[in-house]
Amino acid sequence: MIMKRLLVVTASSVVLLTNTVSGQTFATNDSTLRRIWSVGMDSSLVYPLAQALLDSIGPRLTGTPNQRAANEWAVAKYAGWGIPARAVQYGTWRGWRRGSTHIDLTAPRVRSLDGMMLAWSPGSKGSIEGNAILLPEVSDSIAFAKWLPQVRGKFVLTSAAQPSCRPDSQWRQTALPETFAKMQKERSEQMADWAARLRNSRLDQIELVRALERAGAAGIITSLWSGGWGVTKVFQARTESAPTVELSCEDYGLVFRLAHNRQSPRLRVQADADLLGEVPVSNVIGEIKGSEKPDEYVLLSAHFDSWDGSSGATDNGTGTITMMEAMRILKSVYPRPKRTIMVGHWSGEEQGLNGSRAFAADNAAVVKGLQALFNQDNGTGRVATISMAGLTRAGEFFGRWFAKLPSELTRNITLVIPGIPGGGGSDYASFLCYGAPAFNLTSLSWDYGTYTWHTNRDTFDKIIFDELRMNATLTAMLAYLASEDPGFISREQRVIPPGSQPGGLPQGWPTCTRPARSSAESRR
């Protein structure tokens, strides 16, 4: 296959764009690559794997029975494929069981509301009912303290309401410019007003909900709109005894307006949950032992945990399935790799990369012998970008590997050479901070940030299975080529130029962060 490469030089990186100019798929007669393609593309298991994990087990919040069930499921799947795998405990975390949530408006009219309790929220211990009120407009903390006794037995709304739950994209497309500008002005004013209410209490978010709880609030009501139709971000509660629930943008606005206009909204909440104390948390680790260089490693990486506002499909069920399917393919067609091929399904990523950081800290030999780590974590789209993460010699290896891959997998991928090392954001950073070659397989968005990242809509139906199948096949091919490569990727690091780090981060190579091994450590 004739390949055309274009080097694009920027201030911080060289970008290698790879495109095919002929119809030939493979540039090599490598029989293993051809078998990987056949098994991965023609006999894929990504659909049944995803369906079983996401529909039957569901979300995998750290410290929950769902996460433990997912670990057991993954270990059993690997065993069925002849791949040794085990759950390896790295610490403990807050145990919690989510049950059902029912939130009803009972006055001034009756309506069942769209919402759910936040992660690690205390349950309601049956059905509780009370009026809903807003945080007050006060001038200072003294006035707030005088108001505080009014919350007893009431649900307190602690978020700003949106003037419109239509996405801005529709406003831009449809509204008159002056109408859109008016709405934006109204939203800015409402956000500023609410920020002033919070600021004048002189309490941060955690201190605020704890104060409301101590004063006898029946519960806390929040809403964090993503900016998309019907989508909210669902994170964690900060209360210890009163339930915390979130409402959709639309229904939160309804209750907010009723309270603001003194129309006495009344809510009934039934939130079933159990706080289980500190429970063991584990990574799932599998491996296919190397036949020639068993102490050198290719590591496939994806976090297994998720938030539990929905099914955890694209964050990070898709990354999980990519790595499981890649391991299945490799065991089928490449059962005796030159280097050891491992897979890490990490827990606690959403709480600070804790599972992968703990593994890296506990397995210095794997970090030292790491030939390459391939991580996937940002949704269902096909891989579109791979950065060399600041390793100056890594591009040579990817150049060799890409020259052998089928054009269907490489033609839309941008290699960023040498790139910038990432200091966090996903589990590859837990290894890159040691200088090890760890690469993130960055996918196309498919509106990931708005519609599925940490939301109530991160569901099975959002998966694009054709692209997931391509990602698993690509990962298996890269793992094979990295295992077979006669060279060992150099850890030579680029000089980080001034102004290249995002968000004003300090210059230089990222430093490794100590993992939190328990909930108590995370609060220090």
C-alpha positions in Angstrom: 0.0 0.0 0.0 1.3 3.4 -0.9 1.1 5.8 2.0 1.3 9.5 2.0 2.4 11.3 5.2 2.2 15.0 5.9 4.3 16.5 8.8 2.6 19.6 10.3 5.0 21.5 12.7 3.4 23.6 15.4 5.0 25.5 18.3 4.8 22.5 20.6 4.4 19.4 18.4 4.8 17.7 15.1 1.5 16.2 13.8 1.7 13.2 11.6 -1.4 12.8 9.3 -1.6 9.4 7.7 -3.8 8.8 4.7 -4.0 6.0 2.2 -3.9 6.8 -1.5 -4.8 3.4 -2.8 -7.6 0.9 -2.2 -5.4 -1.8 -0.8 -6.2 -2.4 2.9 -3.0 -4.0 4.2 0.5 -2.8 3.5 1.9 -6.1 4.8 1.3 -9.8 4.5 1.6 -10.3 8.2 -0.8 -13.2 8.9 -1.3 -12.3 12.5 -2.6 -8.8 11.7 -4.9 -10.3 9.1 -6.3 -12.8 11.7 -6.7 -10.0 14.2 -8.8 -8.1 11.6 -10.9 -11.1 10.9 -11.7 -12.0 14.5 -12.1 -8.3 15.5 -14.2 -7.1 12.6 -16.0 -10.2 11.4 -16.5 -12.2 14.7 -16.8 -9.3 17.2 -18.2 -9.7 20.7 -18.4 -6.1 21.6 -22.2 -6.0 21.4 -23.0 -8.9 23.7 -20.2 -7.9 26.1 -21.6 -4.3 26.3 -25.2 -5.5 26.7 -24.4 -7.9 29.5 -22.3 -5.3 31.4 -24.4 -2.2 30.9 -27.9 -3.6 30.9 -27.6 -6.3 33.5 -24.9 -5.0 35.9 -25.2 -1.3 35.1 -23.2 1.5 36.6 -20.1 0.7 38.6 -19.7 3.4 41.3 -16.6 2.7 43.4 -17.5 0.9 46.6 -20.9 -0.4 45.4 -22.3 -4.0 45.0 -22.5 -3.2 41.2 -18.8 -2.6 41.0 -18.0 -5.9 42.8 -20.4 -7.7 40.5 -18.7 -6.2 37.5 -15.3 -7.3 38.7 -16.6 -10.9 39.2 -18.2 -10.8 35.7 -14.9 -9.6 34.1 -12.8 -12.2 35.9 -15.2 -15.0 34.8 -15.2 -13.8 31.2 -11.4 -13.8 31.0 -11.4 -17.3 32.6 -13.8 -18.5 29.8 -11.3 -17.2 27.2 -8.4 -18.9 28.9 -6.8 -15.7 30.2 -5.8 -15.7 33.9 -7.4 -12.7 35.7 -8.0 -11.6 39.2 -9.4 -8.8 41.3 -6.5 -7.2 43.2 -7.5 -5.1 46.2 -5.7 -1.8 46.5 -7.6 -0.2 49.4 -11.1 0.5 50.7 -13.8 3.0 49.9 -17.2 4.2 51.1 -19.6 1.4 50.5 -23.1 2.3 49.3 -26.1 0.6 47.8 -28.4 2.6 45.5 -32.1 1.7 45.5 -35.0 3.4 43.8 -35.8 7.1 44.0 -39.2 8.7 43.7 -39.7 12.4 43.8 -43.2 13.9 43.5 -44.6 17.4 43.5 -47.7 17.1 45.7 -48.8 20.8 45.8 -49.9 23.2 44.3 -50.5 20.4 41.8 -49.5 16.8 41.5 -46.6 15.7 39.2 -44.0 13.0 39.3 -40.6 14.7 38.9 -37.6 13.6 36.8 -34.7 13.1 39.2 -32.7 10.8 41.4 -30.5 10.8 44.5 -26.8 11.6 44.2 -24.1 9.0 44.8 -23.5 8.2 48.4 -26.6 10.0 49.5 -28.2 8.8 52.8 -31.6 7.2 52.2 -34.9 8.8 53.3 -35.9 5.8 55.5 -39.3 5.7 54.0 -41.3 8.6 52.4 -40.7 12.1 53.6 -42.7 15.2 52.7 -42.2 18.9 53.1 -42.3 22.3 51.5 -39.5 23.4 49.1 -37.7 26.7 49.8 -34.8 28.6 48.2 -31.6 29.8 49.8 -32.3 33.3 51.0 -31.1 36.7 49.9 -29.0 37.8 52.9 -26.3 40.4 53.3 -23.9 38.4 55.5 -23.3 35.3 57.5 -25.1 36.7 60.5 -28.3 37.1 58.6 -27.9 33.7 57.1 -27.5 32.2 60.6 -30.7 33.9 61.7 -32.5 32.5 58.7 -31.2 28.9 59.1 -33.8 27.6 61.6 -36.5 28.1 58.9 -35.2 25.0 57.0 -36.4 22.5 59.6 -38.6 19.9 57.9 -38.2 21.5 54.5 -36.4 20.7 51.2 -33.8 23.3 50.3 -33.0 24.2 46.7 -29.3 24.9 46.5 -28.7 25.4 42.8 -29.5 28.3 40.4 -32.4 27.7 38.0 -32.0 28.1 34.2 -34.2 30.6 32.4 -34.3 28.1 29.5 -33.4 24.4 29.2 -33.1 24.6 25.4 -29.5 24.1 24.2 -27.7 27.3 23.1 -27.2 25.7 19.7 -30.9 25.9 19.1 -31.1 29.4 20.2 -28.3 30.4 17.8 -29.9 28.5 15.0 -33.5 29.7 15.5 -33.9 32.8 17.6 -33.5 36.4 16.5 -30.1 37.6 17.7 -31.6 40.1 20.1 -33.8 37.4 21.6 -30.9 35.1 22.2 -28.9 38.0 23.7 -31.8 38.8 26.0 -32.0 35.3 27.3 -28.2 35.2 27.8 -28.4 38.4 29.8 -31.2 37.0 31.9 -29.2 33.9 32.6 -26.1 35.8 33.6 -28.2 37.9 36.0 -29.8 34.9 37.6 -26.4 33.1 37.9 -24.9 36.3 39.5 -27.8 36.6 41.9 -27.5 33.0 43.0 -23.7 33.3 43.4 -24.3 36.3 45.7 -26.6 34.2 47.9 -24.0 31.5 48.2 -21.2 34.0 48.8 -23.0 35.9 51.4 -23.6 32.8 53.5 -19.8 32.7 53.9 -19.9 28.9 53.5 -18.5 26.7 50.8 -20.7 24.0 49.2 -19.8 21.3 51.7 -20.2 23.6 54.7 -23.5 24.9 53.3 -25.2 21.5 53.0 -23.8 20.4 56.4 -25.3 23.5 58.0 -28.7 22.9 56.3 -28.5 19.3 57.5 -27.7 20.3 61.1 -30.6 22.7 61.1 -33.0 19.9 60.3 -33.6 20.2 56.6 -35.7 17.3 55.2 -33.4 17.1 52.2 -31.2 18.9 49.7 -32.4 19.5 46.1 -29.8 20.3 43.3 -29.6 20.5 39.6 -26.5 20.6 37.3 -27.6 21.1 33.7 -25.2 19.9 31.1 -26.5 22.3 28.4 -28.2 19.5 26.4 -31.8 18.4 26.0 -32.9 16.7 29.2 -29.4 16.0 30.5 -28.0 16.7 33.9 -24.6 15.8 35.5 -25.0 13.4 38.5 -22.2 13.4 41.0 -22.1 12.9 44.7 -24.0 14.0 47.8 -22.2 15.9 50.6 -24.8 15.2 53.3 -24.5 12.6 56.1 -28.1 12.1 57.2 -30.5 14.0 54.9 -31.0 12.7 51.3 -29.7 14.8 48.5 -31.5 14.5 45.2 -31.1 16.1 41.8 -33.8 17.2 39.4 -33.8 17.7 35.7 -33.3 21.2 34.4 -37.0 21.4 33.5 -38.4 20.1 36.8 -36.0 22.0 39.0 -37.0 25.1 37.2 -40.7 24.3 38.0 -40.1 23.9 41.7 -37.8 26.9 41.8 -40.3 29.2 40.2 -43.1 28.0 42.5 -40.9 28.7 45.5 -39.7 32.0 44.2 -43.3 33.1 43.6 -44.5 32.0 47.0 -46.8 29.3 45.6 -45.9 26.8 48.4 -44.4 23.9 46.4 -44.5 20.7 48.4 -42.4 17.6 47.7 -42.5 13.9 48.6 -39.3 12.0 48.4 -38.6 8.3 48.8 -35.0 7.4 48.4 -33.8 3.9 49.1 -30.2 3.6 49.9 -27.8 2.0 52.4 -24.5 3.3 53.6 -22.2 0.3 54.0 -19.1 1.7 55.6 -15.6 1.1 54.3 -15.5 -1.8 51.8 -12.7 -3.4 49.8 -12.1 -2.0 46.3 -10.1 -3.7 43.6 -8.7 -3.5 40.1 -9.2 -6.4 37.7 -5.8 -7.5 36.2 -5.4 -10.0 33.5 -2.4 -11.2 31.5 -1.1 -13.3 28.7 2.4 -14.2 29.7 5.3 -13.3 27.4 7.2 -16.2 25.8 10.6 -14.4 25.2 10.5 -11.2 27.3 8.1 -11.9 30.1 9.5 -9.0 32.2 8.6 -6.5 29.5 5.0 -5.4 29.2 2.3 -4.1 26.9 -0.5 -2.9 29.1 -4.1 -2.3 28.0 -5.8 0.2 30.2 -9.3 1.5 31.0 -11.2 2.5 34.1 -14.0 0.1 35.1 -15.7 2.3 37.6 -18.3 5.0 36.7 -20.7 7.5 38.1 -24.1 6.0 38.5 -26.5 8.6 37.1 -27.1 6.1 34.3 -25.4 3.0 33.0 -21.8 4.2 32.6 -21.8 3.3 29.0 -19.4 5.7 27.3 -17.6 6.5 30.6 -16.2 4.1 30.6 -18.0 1.0 29.5 -16.8 1.5 26.0 -13.2 1.7 27.0 -13.6 -1.4 29.2 -15.2 -3.4 26.3 -12.5 -2.2 24.0 -9.8 -3.7 26.2 -11.7 -6.9 27.0 -12.3 -7.5 23.3 -8.7 -6.7 22.4 -7.5 -9.3 24.9 -10.0 -11.9 23.6 -8.7 -11.3 20.1 -5.1 -11.6 21.1 -5.6 -14.8 23.1 -7.3 -16.3 20.0 -4.7 -15.4 17.4 -1.5 -14.5 19.3 -1.5 -16.8 22.4 2.3 -16.7 22.9 3.2 -13.0 22.7 6.9 -12.1 22.8 6.3 -9.6 25.7 3.7 -10.1 28.5 0.4 -8.5 27.5 -1.6 -7.3 30.5 -4.9 -5.6 31.0 -5.9 -3.2 33.8 -9.5 -2.4 34.6 -9.1 0.3 37.2 -11.3 1.2 40.0 -11.5 4.7 41.6 -10.6 6.6 38.5 -13.5 9.1 39.1 -12.2 9.8 42.6 -8.7 10.6 41.4 -7.1 7.8 39.4 -6.8 5.9 42.6 -6.8 2.3 41.3 -4.2 2.9 38.5 -2.1 5.1 40.7 -2.0 2.4 43.4 -1.1 -0.3 40.8 1.7 1.8 39.4 3.0 2.5 42.9 2.8 -1.2 43.9 4.2 -2.7 40.7 7.5 -0.9 40.0 8.7 -3.9 37.9 5.8 -3.5 35.5 6.4 0.3 35.2 10.1 -0.3 34.6 9.4 -2.9 32.0 6.6 -1.1 30.2 7.0 -1.2 26.5 3.7 0.6 25.9 0.4 1.3 27.6 -2.7 2.0 25.5 -5.6 3.7 27.4 -9.1 4.6 26.2 -11.5 6.7 28.2 -13.5 9.3 26.3 -16.5 7.8 24.8 -17.8 5.7 22.0 -16.2 7.3 18.9 -13.5 5.9 16.8 -9.9 6.7 17.8 -9.0 10.0 16.2 -5.8 11.2 18.0 -2.8 9.6 19.7 -0.3 11.8 21.3 3.3 10.7 22.0 2.9 12.4 25.3 6.2 14.2 25.2 8.4 11.1 24.6 10.7 12.1 21.8 11.4 8.6 20.4 7.9 7.2 20.5 7.0 8.5 17.1 9.5 6.2 15.4 7.7 3.2 16.8 4.2 4.4 15.9 5.4 5.2 12.4 6.6 1.6 12.0 3.4 0.2 13.4 1.0 2.5 11.4 2.8 1.5 8.2 1.6 -2.0 8.8 -2.0 -1.3 9.8 -5.0 -1.4 7.5 -6.1 2.0 6.1 -9.6 1.6 7.5 -8.1 2.0 11.0 -5.4 4.6 10.4 -6.7 7.0 7.8 -8.5 9.3 10.2 -6.0 9.1 13.1 -3.7 12.0 13.9 -0.4 11.2 15.6 0.8 14.2 17.6 4.6 14.1 17.8 6.1 14.6 20.3 3.1 16.0 22.1 2.8 17.2 25.7 2.6 14.9 28.7 -0.8 14.8 30.4 -0.8 15.3 34.2 -4.2 13.8 34.9 -7.6 13.2 33.4 -7.3 9.5 32.8 -5.3 6.5 33.9 -2.4 6.7 31.5 -1.2 9.7 33.6 -0.6 7.3 36.5 2.2 5.7 34.5 3.4 8.6 32.3 4.4 10.5 35.5 7.1 7.9 36.0 8.4 8.5 32.5 6.9 5.3 31.2 5.4 5.2 27.6 1.7 5.5 28.2 -0.5 6.6 25.3 -4.2 7.8 25.3 -6.3 6.6 22.4 -8.5 9.7 22.1 -11.8 9.3 20.4 -14.2 11.4 18.4 -16.6 13.3 20.7 -20.1 12.3 19.7 -21.2 15.1 22.0 -19.6 13.3 24.9 -19.0 16.3 27.1 -22.6 17.5 26.8 -24.7 14.3 26.6 -22.9 11.3 28.2 -20.0 12.4 30.3 -21.2 11.9 34.0 -24.8 12.3 33.0 -28.2 10.7 33.4 -28.1 9.7 29.7 -24.9 7.7 29.5 -26.8 4.6 28.3 -26.3 1.6 26.1 -28.1 3.1 23.1 -25.4 5.8 22.8 -22.8 3.3 21.8 -21.7 3.3 18.1 -20.8 -0.3 17.8 -19.1 -0.1 14.4 -16.6 2.4 15.9 -16.2 0.3 19.1 -15.4 -2.7 17.0 -12.7 -0.7 15.1 -11.2 0.5 18.4 -10.9 -3.0 19.8 -9.3 -4.2 16.6 -6.9 -1.3 16.5 -5.9 -1.8 20.1 -5.2 -5.5 19.5 -3.1 -4.7 16.5 -1.1 -2.1 18.4 -0.6 -4.5 21.3 0.7 -7.2 18.9 3.1 -4.8 17.1 4.4 -3.4 20.4 4.9 -6.9 21.7 6.8 -8.0 18.6 8.9 -4.8 18.1 12.6 -5.6 18.4 13.2 -2.2 20.0 12.2 -0.9 23.5 10.6 2.5 23.5 13.0 5.1 24.8 11.9 7.3 27.8 13.7 10.3 26.5 11.6 13.4 27.3 11.1 16.6 25.4 11.8 20.0 26.9 8.4 21.4 27.7 8.3 24.8 26.0 6.9 27.8 27.9 3.1 28.3 27.5 2.5 24.8 26.2 0.8 23.4 29.3 -3.0 23.9 29.4 -4.6 25.9 32.2 -1.3 27.5 33.2 0.1 24.3 34.7 3.7 24.4 35.8 6.3 23.6 33.2 8.2 20.3 33.3 7.3 16.6 33.5 4.2 15.7 35.6 5.0 14.4 39.1 3.3 11.3 40.5 0.5 11.7 42.9 0.0 9.4 45.9 -3.2 7.4 45.5 -6.0 7.6 48.1 -6.3 4.1 49.6 -9.4 4.9 51.6 -12.2 7.4 51.8 -10.6 8.9 54.9 -7.4 9.6 52.9 -9.4 11.3 50.2 -10.8 13.8 52.7 -7.4 14.8 54.2 
